[in-house]
Amino acid sequence: MSDRIPTLDVEDDDVVYLAIGAAGVIGFTLGLIVDSRALRVLGLASAVAGGCLLGRRKLAERNEKIDAAATAIRSDLDDLDPVARAQVLADIAQSEL
């Protein structure tokens, strides 16, 4: 009965960015409790920075997936004869309207 413990399936950079954001939220909360304006500002800045870094990474991954899909689709279209390619492109254009 050695069941594996479920873990988060994230990359190392994602963990760092999440940690930066979580530390910022904790710092902001402590700043509210202790009534420290500097701690609130630093906490808020850290939380925003962590969120922005994570969002930037996710957008980069999304763009990589889009580029890979576009390359695969172009490769498949290049394998078709000109009439079939025109029919596929016309069908795609029609479905977009």
Secondary structure, 3 states (H helix, E strand, C coil): CCCCCCCCCCCHHHHHHHHHHHHHHHHHHHHHHHCCHHHHHHHHHHHHHHHHHHHHHHHHHHHHHHHHHHHHHHHHHHCCCHHHHHHHHHHHHHHHC
